[in-house]
């Protein structure tokens, strides 16, 4: 389920549906963190953590873009 939600987030991101992408990225991270509760092996756990960091970094980038896009000069 985590992978499916992450793919959906990526598709929304590419389609310019940024608000939806943020929500989906956050849900994907939530699912991946739930997976970390079960042993995945050291490498598996690190890959999941790295992927979560990528998603959260992208959420920050999108949010920054949206916040600055709404500023009227």
N, C-alpha and C positions, 0 to 999 in steps of 0.2 A: 504493500500500500504506500509506503514511504516513497518508493521509486516512482510510482504512478503519479503521486501528488507533485513530486519534484519535476517530472516531465511536463505536467500541466502548467506548473509555475513558469517553466522555461518557455513554453508555447505562448502563454499570456504575455510574458515579458517581450518576446519577439514581435508579438502582434500589437504592442503598444498599450496593452490593457494593464497599466502599471499598478493601479490600486488592487486589482484582482491578483496580480503576480505577487505583490507583497504578502497578501493573505495566504496564498498558496505556498510561498517559500516558508513562511512562518509555520504553517501546518506541516510541511515536509520535515522541518527541523524538529518539531515536536515528535513526529513519528520516529525519526532517526534516533533521537535521544531515548525514546522508549526502548528501541532495539538495543541500545548500549547497556541496558540493565541486565541483559543476558550476555554471557561470555561469547565474544566473537573472535577471540585471539588478539594478540597485541597489534598485529598489522591491521586486522579488520576494524578494530576499535579506532585506531588512528586514522584510517581512511574515512570512517564515518565522521569523526570530529573535524577532519579537514574539510569534508564536504559541507558540514553544517556551518563552518566558518565562512566558506565561500558563499553560501546562501544568505547568511546574515550580513555579510559585506555587501552583497548585491542589494539587499533590502535597504541598507543605509544609503547606497548610491541612488537608488530609485527615489527614496524619500527626500534626499537632498535635491534631486532634480525637480521633483514635484513641488517642494517648498519654494524653490527659487523661480520656478516657472510661474507661480501664482503672484509673484511680486510685480506690482504695477508701477511703472516709472512715469 
